[in-house]
């Protein structure tokens, strides 16, 4: 597992309202998937997308 992904998962464990997003889009080039995870922390929002 990449260190950045591991750090993001650890941060999300301490966050409120964690979310997992698939980010699916369809265009002329086909289907694109951009996964991301995010969570609330101290009134802000932290997001990680590989």
Phi and psi in radians as a Rosetta constraint file:
Dihedral C 1 N 2 CA 2 C 2 CIRCULARHARMONIC -1.153 0.35
Dihedral N 2 CA 2 C 2 N 3 CIRCULARHARMONIC 2.496 0.35
Dihedral C 2 N 3 CA 3 C 3 CIRCULARHARMONIC -1.018 0.35
Dihedral N 3 CA 3 C 3 N 4 CIRCULARHARMONIC -0.650 0.35
Dihedral C 3 N 4 CA 4 C 4 CIRCULARHARMONIC -1.146 0.35
Dihedral N 4 CA 4 C 4 N 5 CIRCULARHARMONIC -0.695 0.35
Dihedral C 4 N 5 CA 5 C 5 CIRCULARHARMONIC -1.159 0.35
Dihedral N 5 CA 5 C 5 N 6 CIRCULARHARMONIC -0.699 0.35
Dihedral C 5 N 6 CA 6 C 6 CIRCULARHARMONIC -1.121 0.35
Dihedral N 6 CA 6 C 6 N 7 CIRCULARHARMONIC -0.744 0.35
Dihedral C 6 N 7 CA 7 C 7 CIRCULARHARMONIC -1.087 0.35
Dihedral N 7 CA 7 C 7 N 8 CIRCULARHARMONIC -0.713 0.35
Dihedral C 7 N 8 CA 8 C 8 CIRCULARHARMONIC -1.116 0.35
Dihedral N 8 CA 8 C 8 N 9 CIRCULARHARMONIC -0.710 0.35
Dihedral C 8 N 9 CA 9 C 9 CIRCULARHARMONIC -1.166 0.35
Dihedral N 9 CA 9 C 9 N 10 CIRCULARHARMONIC -0.664 0.35
Dihedral C 9 N 10 CA 10 C 10 CIRCULARHARMONIC -1.154 0.35
Dihedral N 10 CA 10 C 10 N 11 CIRCULARHARMONIC -0.699 0.35
Dihedral C 10 N 11 CA 11 C 11 CIRCULARHARMONIC -1.129 0.35
Dihedral N 11 CA 11 C 11 N 12 CIRCULARHARMONIC -0.678 0.35
Dihedral C 11 N 12 CA 12 C 12 CIRCULARHARMONIC -1.172 0.35
Dihedral N 12 CA 12 C 12 N 13 CIRCULARHARMONIC -0.469 0.35
Dihedral C 12 N 13 CA 13 C 13 CIRCULARHARMONIC -1.116 0.35
Dihedral N 13 CA 13 C 13 N 14 CIRCULARHARMONIC -0.521 0.35
Dihedral C 13 N 14 CA 14 C 14 CIRCULARHARMONIC -1.612 0.35
Dihedral N 14 CA 14 C 14 N 15 CIRCULARHARMONIC -0.066 0.35
Dihedral C 14 N 15 CA 15 C 15 CIRCULARHARMONIC -1.571 0.35
Dihedral N 15 CA 15 C 15 N 16 CIRCULARHARMONIC 2.760 0.35
Dihedral C 15 N 16 CA 16 C 16 CIRCULARHARMONIC -1.696 0.35
Dihedral N 16 CA 16 C 16 N 17 CIRCULARHARMONIC 2.624 0.35
Dihedral C 16 N 17 CA 17 C 17 CIRCULARHARMONIC 0.975 0.35
Dihedral N 17 CA 17 C 17 N 18 CIRCULARHARMONIC 0.984 0.35
Dihedral C 17 N 18 CA 18 C 18 CIRCULARHARMONIC -1.201 0.35
Dihedral N 18 CA 18 C 18 N 19 CIRCULARHARMONIC 2.557 0.35
Dihedral C 18 N 19 CA 19 C 19 CIRCULARHARMONIC -2.379 0.35
Dihedral N 19 CA 19 C 19 N 20 CIRCULARHARMONIC 2.553 0.35
Dihedral C 19 N 20 CA 20 C 20 CIRCULARHARMONIC -2.112 0.35
Dihedral N 20 CA 20 C 20 N 21 CIRCULARHARMONIC 2.229 0.35
Dihedral C 20 N 21 CA 21 C 21 CIRCULARHARMONIC -2.152 0.35
Dihedral N 21 CA 21 C 21 N 22 CIRCULARHARMONIC 2.367 0.35
Dihedral C 21 N 22 CA 22 C 22 CIRCULARHARMONIC -1.492 0.35
Dihedral N 22 CA 22 C 22 N 23 CIRCULARHARMONIC -0.516 0.35
Dihedral C 22 N 23 CA 23 C 23 CIRCULARHARMONIC 0.998 0.35
Dihedral N 23 CA 23 C 23 N 24 CIRCULARHARMONIC 0.955 0.35
Dihedral C 23 N 24 CA 24 C 24 CIRCULARHARMONIC -1.558 0.35
Dihedral N 24 CA 24 C 24 N 25 CIRCULARHARMONIC 2.245 0.35
Dihedral C 24 N 25 CA 25 C 25 CIRCULARHARMONIC -2.324 0.35
Dihedral N 25 CA 25 C 25 N 26 CIRCULARHARMONIC 2.550 0.35
Dihedral C 25 N 26 CA 26 C 26 CIRCULARHARMONIC -2.076 0.35
Dihedral N 26 CA 26 C 26 N 27 CIRCULARHARMONIC 2.208 0.35
Dihedral C 26 N 27 CA 27 C 27 CIRCULARHARMONIC -2.461 0.35
Dihedral N 27 CA 27 C 27 N 28 CIRCULARHARMONIC -2.935 0.35
Dihedral C 27 N 28 CA 28 C 28 CIRCULARHARMONIC -1.167 0.35
Dihedral N 28 CA 28 C 28 N 29 CIRCULARHARMONIC -0.429 0.35
Dihedral C 28 N 29 CA 29 C 29 CIRCULARHARMONIC -1.517 0.35
Dihedral N 29 CA 29 C 29 N 30 CIRCULARHARMONIC -0.021 0.35
Dihedral C 29 N 30 CA 30 C 30 CIRCULARHARMONIC 2.014 0.35
Dihedral N 30 CA 30 C 30 N 31 CIRCULARHARMONIC -2.703 0.35
Dihedral C 30 N 31 CA 31 C 31 CIRCULARHARMONIC -1.713 0.35
Dihedral N 31 CA 31 C 31 N 32 CIRCULARHARMONIC 2.345 0.35
Dihedral C 31 N 32 CA 32 C 32 CIRCULARHARMONIC -2.135 0.35
Dihedral N 32 CA 32 C 32 N 33 CIRCULARHARMONIC 2.377 0.35
Dihedral C 32 N 33 CA 33 C 33 CIRCULARHARMONIC -2.103 0.35
Dihedral N 33 CA 33 C 33 N 34 CIRCULARHARMONIC 2.182 0.35
Dihedral C 33 N 34 CA 34 C 34 CIRCULARHARMONIC -2.201 0.35
Dihedral N 34 CA 34 C 34 N 35 CIRCULARHARMONIC 1.593 0.35
Dihedral C 34 N 35 CA 35 C 35 CIRCULARHARMONIC -1.249 0.35
Dihedral N 35 CA 35 C 35 N 36 CIRCULARHARMONIC 2.641 0.35
Dihedral C 35 N 36 CA 36 C 36 CIRCULARHARMONIC -2.678 0.35
Dihedral N 36 CA 36 C 36 N 37 CIRCULARHARMONIC 2.742 0.35
Dihedral C 36 N 37 CA 37 C 37 CIRCULARHARMONIC -2.211 0.35
Dihedral N 37 CA 37 C 37 N 38 CIRCULARHARMONIC 2.568 0.35
Dihedral C 37 N 38 CA 38 C 38 CIRCULARHARMONIC -2.635 0.35
Dihedral N 38 CA 38 C 38 N 39 CIRCULARHARMONIC 2.823 0.35
Dihedral C 38 N 39 CA 39 C 39 CIRCULARHARMONIC -2.800 0.35
Dihedral N 39 CA 39 C 39 N 40 CIRCULARHARMONIC 2.695 0.35
Dihedral C 39 N 40 CA 40 C 40 CIRCULARHARMONIC -1.447 0.35
Dihedral N 40 CA 40 C 40 N 41 CIRCULARHARMONIC 2.420 0.35
Dihedral C 40 N 41 CA 41 C 41 CIRCULARHARMONIC -2.583 0.35
Dihedral N 41 CA 41 C 41 N 42 CIRCULARHARMONIC 1.970 0.35
Dihedral C 41 N 42 CA 42 C 42 CIRCULARHARMONIC 1.061 0.35
Dihedral N 42 CA 42 C 42 N 43 CIRCULARHARMONIC 0.674 0.35
Dihedral C 42 N 43 CA 43 C 43 CIRCULARHARMONIC 1.486 0.35
Dihedral N 43 CA 43 C 43 N 44 CIRCULARHARMONIC -0.119 0.35
Dihedral C 43 N 44 CA 44 C 44 CIRCULARHARMONIC -1.968 0.35
Dihedral N 44 CA 44 C 44 N 45 CIRCULARHARMONIC -3.045 0.35
Dihedral C 44 N 45 CA 45 C 45 CIRCULARHARMONIC -2.288 0.35
Dihedral N 45 CA 45 C 45 N 46 CIRCULARHARMONIC 2.283 0.35
Dihedral C 45 N 46 CA 46 C 46 CIRCULARHARMONIC -1.869 0.35
Dihedral N 46 CA 46 C 46 N 47 CIRCULARHARMONIC 2.337 0.35
Dihedral C 46 N 47 CA 47 C 47 CIRCULARHARMONIC -2.334 0.35
Dihedral N 47 CA 47 C 47 N 48 CIRCULARHARMONIC 2.504 0.35
Dihedral C 47 N 48 CA 48 C 48 CIRCULARHARMONIC -2.284 0.35
Dihedral N 48 CA 48 C 48 N 49 CIRCULARHARMONIC 2.253 0.35
Dihedral C 48 N 49 CA 49 C 49 CIRCULARHARMONIC -2.344 0.35
Dihedral N 49 CA 49 C 49 N 50 CIRCULARHARMONIC 2.103 0.35
